[in-house]
Amino acid sequence: METPSLDGLRFRAVADVVGGEIAPATLFTYHEDGGGIWGEYSGGAIRRGFLVGTRRGDVLDFRYSQLNTAGETSNGHCVSRVVTLPDGRLRLEESWEWESRDGSGTSAVEQVPDAG
């Protein structure tokens, strides 16, 4: 069973990301159309970030570029697997690496329930 579209869904990190700059204060909004995905994110140490890539089944492959609150820019590559949680929300299990500096790691973001 294929997971639903990510279009318009919002996600937050489940924990601070060691070696990265995202945290539970970072809010991601995803968009999806015809196998393409893109999104924007901000919050915590991130002033503004963007991602763009592809989705094949339950695998996302994208590049990200961001500006942090210290005024530094950075970019990297991420591959995520879309998982459906027991409550029906989606979780993205991520494996990422910086391309503009040293470092890599894993992280997870979970869908934020719609208000109301």
Secondary structure by P-SEA (a helix, b strand, c coil): ccccccccbbbbbccccccccccccbbbbbbbcccccccccccccccbbbbbbccccccccccccccccccccccbbbbbbbbbccccbbbbbbbbbbccccccccbbbbbccccc
